[in-house]
Amino acid sequence: MKTILITGATGSIGTALCKQLAKQDNYLMITARDQQKLNFLADQLKSEYKIKVDFITSDFNDTNSY
């Protein structure tokens, strides 16, 4: 099992990447701007793939969110 950080996780490419990596039983740390979307995606990945997922909200255009 690997620990993988995915930025922009709630976008269409990010979500597809999360699902592909979840199939491989990885621990995912996901990040994006919208906390509600992150929470929904994390819950979906946990229930569907039975993996560990954590998330952090961040906006790479805003230096205060680092």
C-alpha positions, 0 to 999 in steps of 0.5 A: 500500500502506498500513500498518495497525495492527489491535488485537484481531486474533485475535478473530473480527471482528479476523481477518475484518478482517485478511483483508479488508485483506490482500486489498487488499495492505496491510502489517499490524501486528497485535496481541493478547494471545495470541502463539501465535494471533498467530503463526498468524494472521501465518503464515496471512496471509503465505502466503495473501495474500503480504503483509508482516505483523508482530505485537506481543503486547499487553493493553490491560488491562495497562499494563505491556504498552504 
